[in-house]
């Protein structure tokens, strides 16, 4: 009878005692269901014993035949444990009897063969052919092994067939039990359907594949790299050529990739992290019973926190968890190093000034020189009325060094922030880094050193600025060292460029100050932002008014020119009184700041008349030039235009006399065309007393000490040479001049007349000495000692650069004031405009000066050391002295 019929409800055998709850809940059906459940449990136990038998039988195939017989007895005992129904037990027992009988029949054959072998061995003792015995023994052993192996295979096949039958019966019983709802929800999970059994085998296959895949992915890169190395070496050996190996090429490609792409390192770290999580997840899926998703998440926890692997159980999970945790520690270390390098690189970039400046309407200074300090000071003063501003300095120096040098200047920047950046103005990327297109003014400073090289660099900088694609919002102010290079810079820069030639400005100022002592202080007040300076602004309420009335319309400013709209914005200094302001015209004034003045109602001013029709006499002068400048020919031409006929110009320097004329001619000077002066050449060293004593120093009206061309590359050396020359000249003058020239010198300083410096101060009253000093610090020392009448330094150039940077229109005003023709600053005696003890307001003096076509901008009292520019209370009267002087803007005489 089949198993199905035995498990029918009619069967009365009791194989299983179910729980009491089930019996009480199903009293009618309990015996039948109990027998079915008992049948299923017996089949399950036999299925389990079969698997134990298979594991034992696998070891039998590799053992000797005697172990096989012993194991058969064990299998016989195992088979007795199966408890099928009667018919099933009979069939199984009959099969076991047949199997054992076969074994017993086969075993005597083996023993008989062994006896034969022993007989053969006895016979072989009498025969010397031992080789045959060995072959026979090997053949017998092989036959025994083949017979044993065939027996084991037969048993395996037979038992496999029985197992398959048992599995079929178990699945049928499970399906019937499910139909009859035998199990409740708590026991239903213990029984597996055929689909579930299939899923179990499928899951095991997937886990095996996951383990294989993880190992493959782990060792695949190593194998590939070794293969690439082998291929590259084999190619090099085959071709005998010095070719780059394949692994070096790949390393080069990787290096280039990491160098070009800024985010390559984080991307590589992310990919490595994902690969580690994937490999760890696959490996955990192969050695644990969790799902793939849970294994991936568990792998991520091992990577994120290396301490999570402590809870792993079993050799496989522990091995995988430790490996993943170790990889996670490596990745964390690399990530920490990458983040640390990125932060260090960012701070290093900030420290070295490589970050971008995000500003607009700022002042940009390109370059570095000794004039930078005074330039920053003047810009800061100009920005004070605006509450401060932003100044960006970019030079080819270290950012920290620039900030340290600026801090040493000890200037009060009055709310202005100075930002330093390292870069080259010749590189467009560096120019964009400082927001060059958004700057309201760009100042190009001439570097210290050779003048030609400095101007060449300034020219290349202008070319770079004109090549900015975004365009420039502001204008460019370029400082040049040689007047001859101004044409090239303006040709390249066009309308964007305003030039200030430092040598030319200092040279012309020295000539003006030599002719008119005291003019240097006036220029310092006008060019600097600390006092009064030039401003241009439009006032619509003044349209239709004559310039004569405009002069007295500003209580806090002094008008001195008109920007004529009808003439293309040309600035006219000192226009005629009858000029009427038109719509669009702007007024040029001298005021303290751009927001401190405004027009007011016209006051009532008495004009009066000049005391006399006085013409300023022009007499011949004798001037000494100590040193040689690169623009000496320009200074000679300016002096020829200013001095009276019959004047003498002495040139004392160490340039050989036969070379001087050649240098002057090469510079464009035609000596034969000089009208007012005659040149006197003397050769000597200006720092050697014996050479200076050969000159008639007491006979010169003015002495100009120039910064010599031979030492112009070093400001300190040039200043030291100028200072030594000044002291020697003053000492020689003090020894030669009588003491009577000392009167009136008490106000100059606190030194006694008997002292050495006091004697030099007395000598300074006879002749005017103008010293050219490049370093502003040396200028301050000379100003305190009072041994030089006036000192002109690069500080005046810085003032001019700052003023032109604030308003480029002022450059036209300065060019006219410095030129040989047009208007210039003059110092006039008071007796030209008033009488002794006369009480006049400043407005009245201003209108009297208009009768001479002059504009009075300030005055200096007889006992005062400094002049007052744009005086307050212009309508108040005061007593004037004939020893007072007035500062005026007038046409050149």
C-alpha positions, 0 to 999 in steps of 0.5 A, a space after each residue: 500500500 502507498 504512503 498516501 493510503 496509509 495516511 488516510 483518515 481510515 488508518 487506526 495507528 497512533 504514531 504521534 501524541 498531539 498537544 492537548 489543546 489541539 485534541 480538545 479543540 478537534 475531538 472528532 478529527 484528532 486520531 486521524 490527524 494525529 496519525 498523519 502528523 506522526 507519519 510526517 515526523 517519522 519521514 522527517 527523521 528518516 530524511 535527517 538520518 539519510 543526510 547523516 548517512 551521505 556525509 558518512 558514506 563520502 568518507 568511505 570512498 577514500 578509506 580501506 575496504 575494512 573501514 567500509 565493512 565497519 561503516 556498513 554496520 553503522 549504516 545498518 544501525 542507522 537504518 533501523 532508526 527509521 520508523 515507517 509503516 509496516 509495508 514501508 518497513 518491509 520494503 526497506 528491510 528487504 532492500 537492506 537484506 539484499 544489500 548486506 547479502 551482496 556485501 557478504 558475497 563480495 567479501 569472500 572474493 576479496 579474502 580469496 584474492 588475498 590468499 592467492 596473493 600470499 601464495 604467489 608471494 611464496 612462489 616468488 621467493 623462489 624466483 628472482 624476478 621481483 619485478 613481476 611480483 610488484 606489478 601483480 601487487 599493484 594490479 590487485 590493489 587497483 582492482 580492490 580500489 575499483 571494486 570498492 569505489 564501484 560499490 560506494 557509487 552504487 550505494 550512493 545512487 541507490 540511496 539518492 533514489 530513496 531520498 528523492 522518494 522520501 522528499 516527494 512523500 514529505 512534500 505531499 504530506 506537507 501539502 495535505 496538512 496545509 489543506 487540512 489546516 492542521 497547524 496553527 499560525 505558530 507552527 506553520 513556519 516549521 513546514 516548508 512548501 516545495 517552493 520554499 525548499 527551492 528558494 532555500 537552494 536558490 538562496 544558497 547558490 546566490 550566497 555562493 555566487 556572492 562570495 565568489 564575486 567578492 573574491 573576484 573583485 578583490 583580486 581582479 585589480 591585483 591580477 590586472 596590474 600584474 598582467 599589465 606589468 608582464 605585458 609591458 616587460 615582454 614588449 620591451 624585451 621583444 622589441 628591444 626599444 626604450 619604450 615607456 612601459 604600460 604601467 608607467 603610462 597608466 600611472 602618468 594618466 592617473 597623475 594627469 587626471 588628479 592634477 587637472 581635475 580639482 575634485 579628482 581626489 574626493 571622487 576617487 575616495 568616494 568610489 573607493 568607499 562605495 567599492 569597499 561597501 559593495 565588496 563587504 556587503 557581498 562577502 557578508 551576504 555569502 557568509 551570513 543568513 541576512 539579506 543583501 540589503 541588510 548586509 550592505 547596510 552592515 558593511 557601511 556600519 563597519 566602514 563608518 565605525 570600526 568598533 561595530 565588528 565586535 558583535 560578529 559571531 562565527 569565523 566567516 563573519 568575523 573575518 569579513 567584518 575585520 577586513 571591512 573595518 580595516 578598509 574603513 580605517 584606511 579610507 577614514 585616514 585618507 579622508 582625514 588627510 584630504 580634508 586636512 590638506 584642503 584646509 591647509 591649502 585654503 589657509 595657505 592661499 589666504 596667507 599668501 594672498 591668492 584668494 580673489 578680491 570681491 570688491 567694486 569701486 575700489 582703488 587698485 595699486 599695481 607694483 611696489 616702491 618706496 612711494 607706496 606709503 605716502 600714496 596710501 596715506 593720501 588716498 586714505 585722507 581723500 576717502 575720509 569724507 566717505 567714511 573710508 574706502 578699499 585699496 587693493 595692492 598687488 605686487 610680486 611680493 609675499 603677502 605677509 611681507 607687504 602687510 608687515 611693511 605697511 604696518 611699519 609705516 604707522 599711518 592712520 588710514 582713517 577707515 580705509 582698508 588696505 588689502 594685499 595680494 600676491 600676483 603679477 600685473 602682466 598676467 590676466 588671471 592675477 588681474 581678474 583676481 583683484 577685480 580689475 574691471 570693477 576698480 574706479 582707478 588703477 595706479 601703476 607705480 614705477 618700480 625702484 631701479 633702472 628707469 628704462 626697465 621700470 617704464 618698459 614694465 609699466 608699458 607691458 602692464 598697460 597692455 595687459 590692462 587693455 586686454 581685459 575682456 570685461 573692460 575697465 570701469 575706471 581710468 589708469 594712472 601710470 607713473 613713468 620715470 622718463 619723459 620720452 616714454 610717455 608717448 608710447 604709453 599714451 599710444 597703447 593706453 589711449 583715452 584710458 591712461 593718465 601719465 605722471 612723469 616723476 622725474 619731470 615733475 620733480 625737475 620742474 618743481 625744483 626749477 620753480 622753487 629755485 626761482 621762487 623760494 617758498 613755492 615747495 610748501 605751496 605745492 605740498 599744500 595743494 597736491 596733498 589732501 590734508 589741506 586744500 586741493 583742486 575739485 571740479 563740479 557743476 553748479 547749474 545756479 551759476 549759469 549765465 554768471 560772469 567769471 568775475 562774480 563767480 570768484 566771490 560766490 564761494 565763501 569756502 572755496 576759490 574758483 580758479 578755472 572753468 571746464 568749458 563744455 562747448 570746447 569738449 571739456 577743456 579746462 581753462 585756467 584763469 579765464 577772462 572776467 567777462 566769460 559767462 558760464 553756459 549750461 554744462 560748464 563746470 567750475 574748478 576750485 581750490 577747497 578743503 574737500 568736495 563736500 565743504 563748499 557751495 555757492 552763496 549769494 553775491 557779497 558786496 565787495 569794494 574793488 579799489 585800485 592797485 597802488 602802482 603799476 608795478 612790473 616784476 623785474 627780471 634780472 640775470 641769475 647764477 644757478 648751480 646744478 650738482 649732479 647729473 640727471 637722465 633728463 638734464 636736457 629737459 631741465 636746461 630747456 625749462 631754465 632757458 625759458 624761465 630765466 632772464 637773458 645773461 643768466 649762467 647755469 653751472 653744471 658740476 658733476 663727475 661726467 667728463 666734459 667731452 661726454 656731456 655735450 654728446 649726452 645733451 645732444 642725444 637727448 634732443 638739446 641744441 645748445 646753440 639755440 639757448 637764448 637766455 642762459 650760458 652753460 658752464 661745465 665743471 668736472 668733479 665729485 660733489 661729495 669731495 670737499 676739495 672739489 666743492 671748494 674750487 667753486 664760487 659757492 657764495 656767488 650762486 643765487 640758487 643751488 640745486 642738488 640732484 639725485 645723481 643718475 649713477 646711484 638712482 637705482 638705490 634711493 638710500 644711496 642717492 639720498 646719502 650722496 645728496 645729504 653729504 653734498 648739502 652739508 659740505 656746501 653749507 659748511 663751505 658757505 658758512 666759512 666764507 660768508 660774513 655773519 651779517 647775513 645771519 639776521 632774521 634767522 631766529 625763526 627758523 629753528 632753536 639752534 644757537 648762532 654759534 653752533 655748527 648747524 646755526 652757522 649753516 642756517 645763517 649761510 642759507 639766507 644768502 643762497 637758496 639750496 633745493 635738495 632732491 630727496 627720494 626717500 620721504 624719511 630723509 626728507 623729514 630729517 632735513 626739514 627738522 634740521 633747517 639746513 636746507 631751504 626746501 626739500 623735494 621728494 617722491 612724496 610730491 609724486 605720490 600726492 600727484 598720483 593720488 590726486 589724478 587717481 581721484 579725478 583724472 581731470 586734475 592731470 590737465 591742470 597740473 600739466 599746465 601748471 608745470 609746463 613752460 607756457 600757460 599759467 603757473 604758481 607765483 609768489 607776489 609781494 604785497 605792495 603790488 596790491 595794497 598799501 602799508 597798513 591798509 585794511 582790506 578783505 581777502 575778496 577785495 585783494 582778490 578783485 584787485 589782483 584780477 586787474 593784473 589777470 591774476 587769481 589770489 589763492 592764499 597768502 603768507 604773513 611776514 612772521 609765519 612759516 607756512 602759507 594759508 591757502 583758501 583762507 576762511 572769512 574771506 569777506 572780513 577785513 584785516 590789516 596787511 603788511 608790505 612784507 606779506 606775500 600772496 600766492 597767485 595763479 598767473 600767466 608765465 612771465 
